[in-house]
Amino acid sequence: MFDLESLLDPMPLDQFLRENWTTRGVVFRGQDPDRFRPLFSWDQLNHLLNFHRLRFGEEIRLAAIGRKLTEKPETPEEWIKHCQDGYTLIINQLQARLPAIAELASSIERAVGHRSQVNMYCSWPEQQGFDQHHDDHEVFILQIEGTKRWVVSEETYKYPLDKYNNVSDDTGEPKGPPYIETELHPGDVLYIPRGHWHYAVAGDEPSLHLTLGVTCRTGIYWLKWLADELMDEAEWRRNLPPVVRGDTAELAGHVRGLLGRLATLADDERLVKAYIANHLTSQDSRHREVGLPSQSGFHPLSVKGDTRLRRAKFNPVTIDYDAESEQHQILFGTRKITLDGAPAELIDNLFRHETFTLEEAVGWAPAFDPAEDVAPLLRLLVEEGVLLEEVSHREEVPHVG
């Protein structure tokens, strides 16, 4: 399994975060040219093109420097024709299509707490898909096949936001020389910080690489979240004072009062905890994992002691316990499950273990009835998609409840 630490090897993760993250690009040379082939290969690319229905403009794109498509190619035959003309072929969101890449994206999200996605770029000898540009997210390039020459220069505008929606100013291309000029070979990794200018040209054979983008939330995002949180308070929904005959004194005083109210929120730990829960559980790059037939509710959860359950992949979960009400709140994505009186030891162990058996779960709640208390709780979490039953084939068993 790949994770951020394996991509950065031999540099320790803490050193990378301290010295390079968001500030300085860096190249990591791979010792094994085959190390990324379990993630992606020509065979997997051909499988996607042959057996997946990809929508042009959303899931698949074509790019060539200085050229623009006059028509919208919709079929694999048309895409291949453009490849023969030198266009770079791009497939977006591979983490939604391939399990190994989904695992990689999820591991990156766990490592840095921000959302990631993986796109594929297939380029042809001596061809360049894009002119010099910068991105509004952090970028890791994983070279799979062939070689590609990369040129990276300093940013001209620090921490750009979504350039496609014209949020960031265009400050022009960099004036100084690039600080990275390198050729990536299979197994190599290149990190490019958000806003740093770059371009790439394929070598003398076809090139295949993955771009792992990490879209980080910012203080602006937090302010928007806070505004949504404050919607329930009448004072924040109240009209601003009218400006009568150009007199802005009352408006200015009201705005100062609002700023003062914002300042008092600095000590509100409830808001801090609420945002952290939102931050950790709403950035997953995939929809929640599905586990049929048991998730359907029509196929009862097995009561056999060796029935094995596991946490759903890709979707972070946070647990909050209110001692006064004796309630657990399970948050994942935009969903919230409230459990009344659930055994604290059981809940703690369910989310501390990647996988466990029904027998082990019963042992974590010795004072509770296995059939009346433990099994219904587990069934609820399975049907909500928080837990999944690992099933290949099983005999008929009596259902619980």
C-alpha positions as CSV (number, residue, x, y, z in Angstrom):
1,M,0.0,0.0,0.0
2,F,1.3,3.5,-0.9
3,D,1.1,6.5,1.5
4,L,2.7,9.9,1.7
5,E,5.7,8.7,3.6
6,S,6.5,6.1,1.0
7,L,6.2,8.7,-1.8
8,L,8.7,11.0,0.1
9,D,11.2,8.3,0.9
10,P,14.0,8.8,2.0
11,M,12.9,12.3,3.4
12,P,11.0,11.9,6.7
13,L,7.4,13.3,6.6
14,D,8.0,15.9,9.3
15,Q,11.1,17.2,7.4
16,F,9.0,17.6,4.2
17,L,6.2,19.4,6.0
18,R,8.7,21.7,7.7
19,E,10.9,22.5,4.7
20,N,8.9,22.0,1.5
21,W,5.2,21.8,2.0
22,T,3.5,24.8,0.4
23,T,6.9,26.6,-0.1
24,R,9.5,24.7,-2.1
25,G,9.3,22.0,-4.8
26,V,11.5,18.9,-4.5
27,V,12.3,15.8,-6.5
28,F,12.4,12.3,-4.9
29,R,14.3,9.7,-6.9
30,G,12.8,6.2,-6.9
31,Q,15.1,3.2,-6.4
32,D,12.7,0.8,-8.2
33,P,11.4,1.8,-11.7
34,D,8.5,-0.6,-11.3
35,R,7.3,0.6,-7.9
36,F,4.2,2.6,-9.2
37,R,3.1,-0.1,-11.7
38,P,0.7,-1.7,-9.1
39,L,-1.0,1.7,-9.1
40,F,-1.4,2.2,-12.8
41,S,-0.2,0.8,-16.1
42,W,-0.8,0.8,-19.9
43,D,-3.1,-2.2,-19.3
44,Q,-5.2,-0.3,-16.8
45,L,-5.4,2.7,-19.1
46,N,-6.6,0.5,-21.9
47,H,-9.2,-1.1,-19.6
48,L,-10.6,2.3,-18.7
49,L,-10.9,3.3,-22.3
50,N,-12.4,0.0,-23.4
51,F,-14.8,-0.7,-20.6
52,H,-15.7,2.5,-18.9
53,R,-18.0,5.1,-20.3
54,L,-16.0,8.4,-19.8
55,R,-17.7,11.7,-20.5
56,F,-15.5,14.1,-22.5
57,G,-14.8,17.4,-20.7
58,E,-15.6,16.0,-17.3
59,E,-13.9,12.6,-16.9
60,I,-11.6,12.7,-19.9
61,R,-9.8,15.6,-21.6
62,L,-7.3,16.2,-24.4
63,A,-4.6,19.0,-24.4
64,A,-1.9,20.2,-26.8
65,I,0.1,23.4,-26.4
66,G,-1.0,26.1,-28.9
67,R,-3.9,24.0,-30.2
68,K,-7.6,24.0,-29.3
69,L,-10.2,21.4,-30.2
70,T,-12.8,22.7,-32.6
71,E,-15.2,19.8,-31.9
72,K,-16.1,17.7,-28.8
73,P,-14.7,14.2,-29.3
74,E,-17.1,11.7,-27.7
75,T,-15.7,8.2,-28.6
76,P,-12.5,6.3,-27.9
77,E,-11.8,6.2,-31.6
78,E,-11.9,10.0,-31.8
79,W,-9.7,10.3,-28.7
80,I,-7.1,7.9,-30.2
81,K,-7.1,10.0,-33.4
82,H,-6.2,13.1,-31.3
83,C,-3.5,11.1,-29.5
84,Q,-2.0,10.3,-33.0
85,D,-1.9,14.1,-33.5
86,G,0.1,14.6,-30.3
87,Y,-2.6,15.5,-27.9
88,T,-2.0,14.6,-24.2
89,L,-4.8,12.3,-22.9
90,I,-6.1,13.0,-19.4
91,I,-8.4,11.0,-17.2
92,N,-9.7,12.7,-14.1
93,Q,-10.6,11.3,-10.7
94,L,-8.9,7.9,-10.9
95,Q,-9.6,7.5,-7.1
96,A,-13.2,7.0,-8.0
97,R,-12.4,4.1,-10.4
98,L,-9.4,2.1,-9.2
99,P,-9.2,0.6,-5.7
100,A,-5.4,1.0,-5.3
101,I,-5.6,4.6,-6.3
102,A,-8.5,5.2,-4.0
103,E,-6.4,3.7,-1.1
104,L,-3.6,6.1,-2.0
105,A,-5.8,9.2,-2.1
106,S,-7.4,8.2,1.2
107,S,-4.0,7.7,2.8
108,I,-2.9,11.1,1.7
109,E,-6.0,12.7,3.2
110,R,-5.3,10.9,6.5
111,A,-1.7,12.2,6.4
112,V,-2.4,15.9,5.9
113,G,-6.1,16.3,6.6
114,H,-7.0,17.8,3.2
115,R,-8.8,16.4,0.2
116,S,-6.9,14.7,-2.6
117,Q,-7.6,13.4,-6.1
118,V,-5.6,11.6,-8.8
119,N,-5.6,12.4,-12.5
120,M,-3.7,10.5,-15.2
121,Y,-1.7,12.1,-18.0
122,C,-0.6,10.2,-21.1
123,S,1.8,12.1,-23.3
124,W,3.6,11.4,-26.5
125,P,7.3,11.8,-27.5
126,E,8.6,15.4,-27.4
127,Q,5.0,16.7,-26.9
128,Q,3.9,19.3,-24.4
129,G,0.3,19.3,-23.3
130,F,0.2,22.7,-21.4
131,D,2.0,26.0,-21.5
132,Q,3.7,27.3,-18.4
133,H,1.0,27.7,-15.7
134,H,0.4,27.3,-11.9
135,D,-2.2,25.3,-10.0
136,D,-4.4,26.2,-7.1
137,H,-3.6,23.0,-5.2
138,E,-0.5,21.1,-4.0
139,V,0.8,18.7,-6.7
140,F,2.7,15.4,-6.5
141,I,3.8,13.9,-9.9
142,L,4.3,10.1,-9.9
143,Q,6.1,9.0,-13.1
144,I,4.8,5.6,-14.2
145,E,6.2,5.0,-17.8
146,G,8.7,6.8,-20.0
147,T,10.4,10.1,-19.1
148,K,9.2,13.7,-18.8
149,R,11.2,16.9,-18.4
150,W,9.8,19.3,-15.8
151,V,10.6,23.0,-15.3
152,V,9.4,24.6,-12.0
153,S,9.7,28.3,-11.1
154,E,8.8,30.5,-8.1
155,E,5.3,31.7,-7.5
156,T,4.3,35.3,-8.4
157,Y,1.2,35.3,-6.2
158,K,1.3,33.6,-2.9
159,Y,-1.4,30.9,-2.1
160,P,-3.6,31.4,-5.2
161,L,-7.2,30.3,-4.9
162,D,-9.5,28.9,-7.6
163,K,-8.0,30.5,-10.8
164,Y,-10.8,29.0,-12.9
165,N,-13.4,31.1,-11.1
166,N,-11.1,34.2,-11.2
167,V,-10.6,34.3,-7.4
168,S,-6.9,34.9,-7.7
169,D,-5.2,37.8,-9.4
170,D,-3.1,37.1,-12.5
171,T,0.3,38.6,-11.7
172,G,2.1,37.4,-14.8
173,E,4.6,34.7,-15.4
174,P,7.8,34.5,-13.3
175,K,10.7,36.7,-14.3
176,G,13.6,34.8,-12.8
177,P,15.1,31.4,-13.8
178,P,13.5,28.2,-12.8
179,Y,14.7,26.5,-9.6
180,I,14.0,23.0,-10.8
181,E,14.9,21.6,-14.2
182,T,14.7,17.8,-14.1
183,E,13.8,14.7,-16.0
184,L,11.5,12.3,-14.2
185,H,12.0,8.5,-14.7
186,P,9.7,5.7,-13.7
187,G,9.5,5.5,-9.9
188,D,10.4,9.2,-9.4
189,V,8.2,11.8,-7.6
190,L,8.1,15.6,-8.0
191,Y,6.4,17.8,-5.6
192,I,5.2,21.3,-6.8
193,P,3.6,23.7,-4.3
194,R,0.4,25.6,-5.0
195,G,1.1,28.7,-7.2
196,H,4.6,27.6,-8.4
197,W,4.8,27.9,-12.2
198,H,5.7,24.8,-14.2
199,Y,5.5,23.0,-17.5
200,A,6.6,19.6,-18.8
201,V,7.7,18.0,-22.1
202,A,7.7,14.2,-22.7
203,G,10.9,12.4,-23.5
204,D,11.7,10.3,-26.5
205,E,9.0,7.6,-25.7
206,P,5.4,7.7,-24.5
207,S,5.0,8.9,-21.0
208,L,2.5,7.9,-18.4
209,H,2.2,9.8,-15.0
210,L,-0.2,10.3,-12.2
211,T,-0.9,13.8,-10.8
212,L,-1.9,13.6,-7.1
213,G,-3.5,17.0,-6.3
214,V,-4.2,18.0,-2.7
215,T,-6.8,20.8,-2.4
216,C,-6.3,22.5,1.0
217,R,-8.9,24.4,2.9
218,T,-8.0,27.9,3.8
219,G,-9.0,30.6,6.3
220,I,-11.5,31.8,3.7
221,Y,-13.2,28.4,3.7
222,W,-13.3,28.5,7.5
223,L,-15.0,32.0,7.5
224,K,-17.6,30.7,5.1
225,W,-18.2,27.7,7.4
226,L,-18.5,30.0,10.4
227,A,-21.0,32.2,8.5
228,D,-23.2,29.1,8.0
229,E,-22.9,28.2,11.7
230,L,-24.0,31.7,12.7
231,M,-27.2,31.5,10.6
232,D,-29.1,30.3,13.6
233,E,-28.4,33.4,15.6
234,A,-30.9,36.3,15.1
235,E,-28.3,39.0,15.6
236,W,-26.3,37.8,12.6
237,R,-29.5,37.6,10.5
238,R,-30.6,41.1,11.5
239,N,-30.6,43.9,8.8
240,L,-27.6,46.2,8.8
241,P,-28.6,49.8,9.8
242,P,-29.9,52.1,7.0
243,V,-27.6,54.8,5.7
244,V,-29.8,57.9,5.9
245,R,-28.7,60.9,3.7
246,G,-25.2,59.5,3.5
247,D,-24.7,59.3,7.3
248,T,-22.7,56.0,7.9
249,A,-22.0,56.5,11.6
250,E,-24.7,54.0,12.7
251,L,-23.6,51.4,10.1
252,A,-19.9,51.8,11.2
253,G,-20.9,51.3,14.9
254,H,-22.9,48.2,14.1
255,V,-20.0,46.7,12.0
256,R,-17.7,47.4,14.9
257,G,-20.1,45.6,17.2
258,L,-20.2,42.6,14.9
259,L,-16.4,42.5,14.9
260,G,-16.5,42.5,18.7
261,R,-19.0,39.6,18.7
262,L,-16.6,37.7,16.4
263,A,-13.8,38.4,18.8
264,T,-15.8,36.8,21.7
265,L,-16.1,33.6,19.6
266,A,-12.4,33.0,20.0
267,D,-13.1,31.4,23.4
268,D,-16.0,29.2,22.1
269,E,-14.5,25.7,22.2
270,R,-17.8,24.3,20.9
271,L,-17.2,26.1,17.6
272,V,-13.6,24.8,17.5
273,K,-14.7,21.2,18.0
274,A,-17.6,21.6,15.5
275,Y,-15.2,22.9,12.8
276,I,-12.6,20.2,13.4
277,A,-15.3,17.5,13.2
278,N,-16.4,19.1,9.9
279,H,-12.9,19.4,8.6
280,L,-12.0,15.8,9.3
281,T,-15.2,14.1,8.0
282,S,-16.2,16.1,5.0
283,Q,-13.1,16.1,2.8
284,D,-13.1,12.5,1.5
285,S,-12.5,12.2,-2.2
286,R,-15.0,9.4,-2.7
287,H,-18.6,8.6,-1.8
288,R,-19.1,6.3,1.1
289,E,-18.3,2.6,0.6
290,V,-21.2,0.3,-0.2
291,G,-21.6,-3.2,1.2
292,L,-24.4,-5.3,-0.1
293,P,-26.4,-7.4,0.7
294,S,-26.2,-6.7,4.4
295,Q,-26.4,-2.9,4.0
296,S,-29.8,-3.3,2.2
297,G,-31.6,-4.2,5.5
298,F,-33.2,-7.2,3.7
299,H,-30.2,-9.5,4.4
300,P,-29.8,-9.9,8.2
301,L,-26.5,-9.5,9.9
302,S,-25.1,-12.9,10.8
303,V,-25.1,-13.8,14.5
304,K,-22.2,-16.3,14.2
305,G,-19.3,-15.4,16.4
306,D,-16.8,-15.5,13.6
307,T,-18.8,-13.0,11.4
308,R,-16.2,-10.3,10.6
309,L,-16.9,-6.6,10.3
310,R,-14.7,-3.8,9.3
311,R,-14.7,0.0,9.2
312,A,-15.7,1.5,5.8
313,K,-12.8,2.7,3.8
314,F,-12.2,6.2,2.4
315,N,-14.7,8.0,4.8
316,P,-13.2,9.5,8.0
317,V,-15.3,9.1,11.1
318,T,-15.2,11.2,14.3
319,I,-16.8,10.2,17.6
320,D,-18.1,12.7,20.1
321,Y,-19.4,11.7,23.6
322,D,-21.7,13.9,25.7
323,A,-21.3,12.5,29.3
324,E,-24.3,14.5,30.5
325,S,-26.8,13.0,28.0
326,E,-24.8,9.7,27.7
327,Q,-25.0,10.1,23.9
328,H,-22.4,9.2,21.3
329,Q,-22.5,11.2,18.1
330,I,-20.9,9.5,15.1
331,L,-20.1,12.0,12.3
332,F,-19.0,11.0,8.8
333,G,-19.4,13.1,5.7
334,T,-22.5,15.3,6.2
335,R,-24.2,12.5,8.2
336,K,-24.7,12.3,12.0
337,I,-25.8,9.2,14.0
338,T,-26.8,9.7,17.6
339,L,-26.6,6.7,19.9
340,D,-28.3,6.7,23.3
341,G,-26.7,4.7,26.1
342,A,-24.4,2.7,23.9
343,P,-21.5,1.0,25.8
344,A,-18.5,3.3,25.8
345,E,-16.0,0.5,25.6
346,L,-17.8,-1.1,22.7
347,I,-18.0,2.2,20.7
348,D,-14.3,2.9,21.5
349,N,-13.2,-0.5,20.2
350,L,-15.4,-0.5,17.1
351,F,-13.5,2.5,15.8
352,R,-10.1,1.7,17.2
353,H,-9.9,-1.6,15.3
354,E,-9.8,-1.9,11.5
355,T,-11.6,-5.2,11.6
356,F,-13.2,-7.4,14.3
357,T,-15.5,-10.4,14.8
358,L,-19.0,-10.4,16.3
359,E,-17.6,-12.4,19.2
360,E,-15.0,-9.7,19.9
361,A,-17.7,-7.0,19.8
362,V,-19.8,-8.9,22.3
363,G,-16.8,-9.2,24.6
364,W,-16.4,-5.4,24.6
365,A,-20.0,-5.0,26.1
366,P,-20.2,-7.8,28.7
367,A,-23.1,-6.1,30.6
368,F,-25.3,-5.9,27.4
369,D,-27.3,-8.6,25.8
370,P,-25.7,-9.8,22.5
371,A,-29.0,-10.3,20.6
372,E,-31.0,-7.5,22.1
373,D,-28.4,-4.8,22.4
374,V,-25.1,-5.4,20.5
375,A,-26.4,-7.0,17.3
376,P,-29.0,-4.2,16.6
377,L,-26.4,-1.5,17.2
378,L,-24.0,-3.2,14.7
379,R,-26.8,-3.7,12.2
380,L,-27.6,0.0,12.4
381,L,-24.0,0.9,11.7
382,V,-23.8,-1.6,8.8
383,E,-27.0,-0.2,7.2
384,E,-25.7,3.4,7.6
385,G,-22.5,2.4,5.8
386,V,-20.2,3.1,8.8
387,L,-19.3,-0.6,9.2
388,L,-19.3,-3.3,6.5
389,E,-19.8,-7.1,6.9
390,E,-17.1,-9.1,5.1
391,V,-19.0,-11.7,3.2
392,S,-18.0,-14.1,0.5
393,H,-20.3,-17.0,1.1
394,R,-22.1,-18.1,4.2
395,E,-24.7,-20.7,5.2
396,E,-28.2,-19.8,6.2
397,V,-28.4,-18.5,9.8
398,P,-31.2,-17.3,11.9
399,H,-31.6,-13.6,11.8
400,V,-31.4,-11.3,14.8
401,G,-34.5,-9.4,15.8
